[in-house]
Amino acid sequence: MTVKGFLVVIMLVALLGAFAPIHADSCTTKSGYYVASLNADIDPGAANFMSTTVSNAESACNANIVFILSTNGGDGGSMESMVSSISSFQQWGGRFITLVAPEGAFAFSAGSYIAEASNSIYMVNGTTIGSATPIVSGIPTGEVNSTMAKDISAFANYMETLTSTNGRNSTATGLMVTKGYSYTDSRALALDVITAIIPTNSLSTALQALGVPPGTPINTPGVSSILISIFSNPNVASLLFLVGIFAILVDIFHPTLVLSFAGVAVIALSLFGLGTFGASPLAISLMVIGAAFIFLEVNTQHGISALMGVVIFIIGFLFVFQFPAASAAGAPGNASFSGIPEITYALLFALGAAIVIGSLYLRNIRAGLMKKPKIFDSSGTIGKTGEMKTDLVAGGKGDARIGAEEWSVTANRDLKRGDQVKVIAVDGLRLVVEKLET
């Protein structure tokens, strides 16, 4: 690079740096409401939706975000990301409002941390908030009490900091973590866990009570957020990984390339999902090693490699759910608020068994097919004689009856219809013949 080119690059970088913060100051006035609604688990897709919500609201210079929330909870990493997005909007000068609605909705577990990070929390009739005790896996043997107490204490401190920052009762929210308490709308208001109750069962009425103009659109997760939620689910991602392996394994025994391409695509989506979820490198490595052992079955062909591969893969899958403990500083880290559903265990072991049994079954089928004579094997005609049914120009193509079948034949000399010929070679699907001299 020349000196002139280098100086141009430096100037461009400087200009980009100078204009980077313009977005934060581009709004001369901030007003209006941006409304978003999430009725789903807290996962990377939800974190993506929150980030998009904040970005859109800032781009539109909206002073307020009303976030309609109903969730059972989710993973701590995504929750922390959402809290960070809320904090970013507040630092930009916006006001973030959580509305737990409609009737029957709840902000449980990770959802309660998101709510308490808000400037204001409103609940409609018949809603609930709380039950924020995390599920922390991977506690060393003999340290259950001390380690669990330390982790829960860290989450409690995190919750209390969020609550007190926004002027609400941190003692009551701390109990949602340490004791797993949940509060109905009226109890939450009495304890100063929320800002107010909007006495209605209607979502539109609740929004109007918050000052949202009628007709304001309610934004919901887009296609990208939904797909991220689907593929970042560790249960789905792990099962997709096994499905991809099985598809490629079937294609190895019965080549079509279609299943191989589909299998590679599915595995790629699975690895993307596991990476988005924050699965540890150890877990992903074990799953890849398990896959390698399963593919090794193609050469060993005794079932042991496939069985070992499935076992290693399942161990890796279980490691996906072994999260680091909460930090001593109180940041939640990548903890979880949900466990592994029993149906996932059933599907995982069923699919693993199918791979072991299927690999043996496919091997036996292939071995049987290899022993069968080929239906169109023309090599068996070499040495047989027959009669030309058409004329043939040297190097051209003609027809001859060899035995009881008619074949396409060629020869290095001219032949006439009725000539007696003998098969001397096979050229693809065509027989090479020569004239029998009498």
C-alpha positions in Angstrom: 0.0 0.0 0.0 1.3 3.4 -0.9 1.7 6.3 1.6 -1.2 8.0 -0.2 -3.4 5.0 0.1 -2.5 4.6 3.7 -3.5 8.2 4.5 -6.8 7.7 2.6 -7.6 4.7 4.8 -6.7 6.6 8.0 -9.0 9.5 6.9 -11.9 7.1 6.2 -11.5 5.4 9.6 -11.4 8.8 11.2 -14.5 9.9 9.4 -16.4 6.7 10.3 -15.4 7.2 14.0 -16.5 10.8 13.8 -19.9 9.9 12.4 -20.5 6.8 14.5 -22.3 8.5 17.4 -24.5 10.7 15.2 -27.4 8.2 15.5 -27.6 8.9 19.2 -27.8 12.7 18.6 -29.8 12.6 15.4 -33.2 13.2 17.1 -33.8 16.9 17.8 -36.9 15.9 19.7 -38.0 12.5 21.2 -41.7 11.8 21.4 -44.3 9.2 20.8 -44.5 5.5 21.6 -43.1 2.3 20.1 -45.1 -0.8 21.1 -43.7 -4.3 21.0 -45.2 -7.6 22.2 -43.4 -10.8 23.3 -45.3 -13.9 24.3 -42.5 -16.5 24.2 -39.6 -17.9 26.1 -36.5 -15.7 26.7 -34.0 -17.0 24.2 -31.6 -15.6 21.6 -34.5 -14.9 19.3 -36.2 -12.9 22.0 -32.9 -11.0 22.6 -32.7 -10.3 18.8 -36.3 -9.0 19.0 -35.5 -6.7 21.9 -32.4 -5.3 20.1 -34.5 -4.7 17.0 -37.2 -3.0 19.1 -34.7 -0.6 20.7 -33.0 0.1 17.4 -36.4 0.8 15.6 -37.6 3.0 18.4 -34.4 5.1 18.4 -34.5 5.4 14.6 -38.1 6.7 14.9 -37.1 9.1 17.7 -39.7 7.5 20.0 -39.3 8.6 23.6 -41.2 5.6 25.0 -41.1 1.9 24.4 -44.1 -0.1 25.8 -43.0 -3.8 25.9 -46.0 -6.1 26.4 -44.6 -9.2 28.1 -45.8 -12.7 28.9 -43.1 -15.4 29.4 -42.3 -18.4 31.4 -38.6 -17.5 31.4 -35.6 -18.7 29.5 -31.8 -18.6 29.5 -29.8 -16.1 31.5 -27.5 -15.0 28.6 -30.4 -13.9 26.5 -32.0 -12.2 29.5 -28.8 -10.3 30.2 -28.6 -9.2 26.6 -32.2 -7.9 26.8 -31.5 -6.0 30.0 -28.5 -4.5 28.2 -30.7 -3.3 25.3 -33.1 -1.7 27.8 -30.2 0.0 29.5 -28.9 1.3 26.2 -32.4 2.8 25.4 -32.5 4.4 28.8 -29.0 5.9 28.4 -30.2 7.3 25.0 -32.8 9.2 26.9 -35.8 6.9 26.3 -38.3 5.5 28.8 -38.8 1.8 28.9 -42.2 0.5 30.1 -43.1 -3.2 30.7 -46.7 -4.1 30.5 -47.6 -7.5 31.8 -50.7 -8.3 29.8 -53.3 -9.5 28.7 -55.2 -11.1 31.6 -53.6 -14.4 32.6 -50.2 -13.3 31.4 -47.1 -13.6 33.6 -43.5 -12.4 33.8 -41.8 -15.4 35.4 -38.1 -16.2 35.9 -36.0 -14.3 33.3 -39.0 -12.3 32.4 -39.1 -10.7 35.9 -35.5 -9.5 35.6 -36.5 -7.8 32.3 -39.5 -6.2 33.9 -37.5 -4.9 36.8 -34.9 -3.4 34.5 -37.7 -1.1 33.1 -38.4 2.4 34.2 -42.0 1.5 34.9 -43.9 -1.8 35.3 -47.7 -2.0 34.8 -49.9 -5.1 35.2 -53.5 -5.6 34.1 -56.0 -7.6 36.1 -55.2 -11.3 36.6 -51.5 -11.2 35.9 -48.4 -12.5 37.9 -44.7 -11.7 38.3 -41.9 -13.5 40.0 -40.5 -17.0 40.6 -37.0 -16.0 39.5 -34.8 -18.7 41.0 -32.4 -19.9 38.3 -31.6 -23.5 37.4 -27.8 -23.8 37.9 -26.3 -27.1 36.6 -22.9 -28.6 37.0 -22.4 -28.1 40.7 -19.4 -30.2 41.9 -20.2 -33.1 44.2 -20.0 -32.2 47.9 -20.5 -28.5 47.2 -24.2 -28.5 46.5 -25.2 -26.2 49.4 -22.4 -23.7 49.3 -22.2 -23.4 45.5 -26.0 -23.1 45.0 -26.3 -20.6 47.8 -23.5 -18.5 46.2 -25.1 -18.6 42.8 -28.6 -17.7 44.0 -27.1 -14.9 46.1 -25.5 -13.5 43.0 -28.8 -13.6 41.1 -30.6 -12.0 44.0 -28.0 -9.2 44.1 -28.5 -8.7 40.4 -32.2 -8.5 40.7 -32.1 -6.1 43.7 -29.7 -3.8 41.8 -32.1 -3.7 38.8 -35.1 -3.0 41.1 -33.5 -0.4 43.3 -32.1 1.5 40.3 -35.7 2.1 39.2 -37.0 3.1 42.6 -38.9 -0.1 43.6 -38.8 -2.5 46.5 -35.6 -4.6 46.1 -36.3 -6.6 49.2 -39.4 -8.1 47.7 -37.9 -8.8 44.4 -34.9 -10.4 46.1 -37.3 -12.9 47.6 -38.5 -13.8 44.1 -34.9 -15.2 43.6 -34.0 -16.6 47.0 -37.4 -18.0 47.9 -39.0 -18.3 44.4 -41.9 -16.1 45.4 -44.5 -15.0 42.8 -46.8 -12.0 43.3 -50.2 -11.4 41.8 -50.9 -7.9 40.4 -52.4 -6.7 43.6 -49.8 -8.2 45.9 -47.0 -6.9 43.6 -48.4 -3.3 43.8 -48.8 -3.6 47.6 -45.1 -4.6 47.9 -44.0 -1.8 45.5 -42.6 -4.4 43.1 -44.5 -2.7 40.2 -45.5 0.8 39.4 -49.3 0.4 39.1 -52.2 -1.8 38.1 -54.3 -0.9 35.1 -57.7 -2.1 36.1 -58.8 -3.7 32.8 -58.8 -7.0 31.0 -58.4 -5.3 27.6 -55.0 -4.8 26.1 -56.2 -1.8 24.0 -57.6 -0.1 27.1 -54.3 -0.7 28.9 -52.3 0.9 26.1 -54.6 3.9 26.0 -54.2 4.3 29.8 -50.4 4.5 29.2 -50.9 7.3 26.7 -50.4 5.2 23.6 -52.4 6.8 20.7 -55.2 4.5 19.2 -54.0 2.8 16.1 -50.4 2.6 17.1 -49.0 -0.7 15.6 -48.0 -3.5 18.0 -44.8 -5.0 16.7 -44.1 -8.7 17.2 -41.0 -10.9 16.5 -40.1 -11.0 12.8 -39.1 -14.0 10.8 -35.4 -13.7 11.7 -36.2 -13.6 15.4 -38.5 -16.6 15.1 -35.9 -18.6 13.2 -33.2 -17.7 15.7 -35.5 -18.9 18.5 -36.2 -22.2 16.7 -32.6 -23.1 15.9 -31.1 -21.7 19.1 -33.2 -24.1 21.2 -30.5 -26.6 22.3 -33.0 -29.4 22.3 -34.0 -28.7 18.6 -30.4 -28.0 17.6 -29.0 -31.2 19.1 -31.8 -33.4 17.5 -31.2 -31.7 14.2 -27.5 -32.5 14.5 -28.3 -36.2 14.8 -30.9 -36.1 12.0 -28.2 -34.6 9.7 -25.8 -37.3 10.7 -28.4 -40.0 10.0 -29.2 -38.4 6.6 -25.6 -38.5 5.5 -25.1 -42.0 6.8 -28.1 -43.2 4.8 -26.7 -41.5 1.7 -23.3 -43.2 2.1 -24.9 -46.6 1.9 -27.3 -45.5 -0.8 -25.6 -42.6 -2.7 -28.0 -39.9 -4.1 -26.1 -36.7 -2.9 -29.5 -35.2 -2.1 -29.6 -36.5 1.5 -25.9 -35.6 1.9 -26.5 -32.0 1.0 -29.7 -31.9 3.2 -27.7 -33.5 6.1 -24.9 -31.0 5.8 -27.4 -28.1 5.7 -29.2 -29.4 8.8 -25.9 -29.9 10.7 -24.8 -26.3 9.8 -28.1 -25.0 11.1 -27.6 -27.0 14.3 -24.1 -25.7 14.9 -25.4 -22.1 14.3 -28.1 -22.7 16.8 -25.8 -24.2 19.4 -23.3 -21.3 18.9 -26.1 -18.7 19.3 -27.3 -20.4 22.4 -23.8 -20.2 23.8 -23.0 -23.9 24.1 -19.5 -24.5 25.4 -16.7 -25.6 22.9 -16.4 -28.8 24.9 -20.0 -29.7 24.3 -19.8 -29.0 20.6 -16.5 -30.8 20.3 -17.9 -33.9 21.9 -20.9 -33.9 19.6 -18.6 -33.6 16.5 -16.4 -36.4 17.8 -19.5 -38.5 18.3 -20.5 -37.8 14.7 -17.0 -38.9 13.5 -17.4 -42.2 15.4 -20.8 -42.8 13.8 -19.3 -42.2 10.3 -16.5 -44.6 11.2 -19.1 -47.3 11.3 -19.0 -47.2 7.4 -15.6 -48.8 7.6 -15.8 -50.9 10.8 -19.3 -52.2 10.1 -19.8 -54.0 13.4 -22.1 -51.5 15.2 -19.6 -50.7 18.0 -18.4 -47.4 16.4 -21.9 -46.2 15.9 -22.8 -47.1 19.5 -19.7 -45.3 20.8 -20.5 -42.3 18.6 -24.1 -42.0 19.9 -22.9 -42.3 23.6 -20.2 -39.6 23.1 -22.8 -37.4 21.3 -25.3 -37.7 24.1 -22.6 -36.8 26.7 -21.8 -33.7 24.6 -25.6 -32.9 24.5 -25.8 -33.1 28.2 -22.8 -30.8 28.5 -24.7 -28.2 26.5 -26.8 -27.7 29.7 -23.8 -27.4 32.0 -23.6 -23.6 32.5 -21.0 -21.6 34.3 -22.0 -20.4 37.8 -23.1 -16.8 38.3 -20.1 -14.5 38.8 -19.2 -13.2 42.3 -19.9 -9.7 41.0 -23.5 -10.5 40.6 -23.8 -10.7 36.8 -25.9 -13.7 35.9 -23.7 -15.2 33.2 -25.2 -17.9 31.0 -27.4 -19.6 33.5 -30.8 -21.1 32.6 -34.3 -20.8 33.9 -35.5 -24.0 32.1 -34.3 -27.6 32.0 -34.3 -30.4 29.5 -37.8 -31.7 28.7 -38.3 -35.4 29.1 -39.6 -35.7 25.5 -36.1 -34.5 24.4 -34.4 -37.4 26.2 -36.9 -39.8 24.6 -36.3 -38.5 21.1 -32.6 -38.3 21.6 -32.2 -41.9 22.7 -34.7 -43.1 20.1 -32.8 -41.4 17.3 -29.5 -42.7 18.7 -30.8 -46.2 18.7 -32.1 -45.7 15.2 -28.6 -44.7 14.0 -27.0 -47.8 15.6 -29.6 -50.2 14.4 -30.0 -48.4 11.0 -26.3 -48.5 10.3 -26.2 -52.3 10.9 -29.4 -52.7 8.8 -28.1 -50.6 5.9 -24.8 -52.5 6.0 -26.6 -55.8 5.7 -28.8 -54.6 2.9 -25.8 -53.3 1.0 -23.9 -56.5 1.5 -26.9 -58.5 0.2 -27.2 -56.3 -2.9 -23.5 -56.6 -3.6 -23.9 -60.4 -3.8 -26.7 -60.3 -6.3 -25.9 -60.5 -10.0 -26.3 -57.3 -11.9 -29.5 -57.1 -13.9 -27.8 -55.5 -16.9 -24.4 -57.0 -16.6 -23.3 -57.5 -20.2 -19.9 -59.0 -19.4 -21.5 -62.4 -19.5 -22.1 -62.2 -23.2 -18.4 -62.2 -24.1 -17.7 -65.3 -26.2 -21.3 -65.9 -27.1 -22.4 -66.0 -30.8 -25.4 -64.6 -32.6 -26.8 -63.2 -35.8 -26.8 -59.6 -37.2 -30.3 -58.3 -37.5 -29.3 -55.1 -39.4 -26.4 -54.0 -41.6 -23.5 -52.3 -39.8 -20.9 -49.9 -41.2 -17.4 -50.3 -39.6 -17.3 -48.2 -36.4 -21.0 -47.6 -36.5 -23.9 -49.1 -34.7 -26.2 -52.1 -35.5 -28.4 -54.7 -33.9 -27.7 -58.3 -33.3 -29.4 -61.2 -31.6 -27.1 -62.7 -29.0 -28.6 -65.8 -27.4 -32.3 -64.9 -26.8 -31.8 -61.1 -26.5 -31.2 -58.3 -29.0 -28.2 -56.0 -28.3 -26.8 -52.9 -29.8 -23.4 -53.9 -31.3 -20.4 -52.3 -33.1 -17.5 -53.8 -35.1 -14.3 -52.6 -36.8 -15.5 -53.9 -40.2 -18.7 -53.8 -42.3 -21.3 -56.5 -41.4 -24.4 -57.6 -43.3 -27.8 -58.6 -42.0 -27.7 -62.4 -41.3 -23.9 -62.5 -40.7 -22.9 -64.8 -37.8 -21.0 -62.9 -35.2 -19.1 -63.5 -31.9 -18.9 -61.1 -28.9 -15.3 -60.2 -28.2 -15.7 -57.2 -25.8 -18.1 -54.8 -24.1 -18.0 -51.0 -24.7 -20.4 -49.4 -22.2 -23.9 -50.5 -23.1 -22.8 -51.8 -26.5 -21.2 -55.1 -27.5 -18.2 -55.4 -29.7 -18.5 -58.2 -32.2 -16.5 -59.8 -35.0 -17.7 -61.9 -38.0 -17.5 -65.6 -37.7 -15.6 -67.1 -40.6 -17.2 -70.3 -42.1 
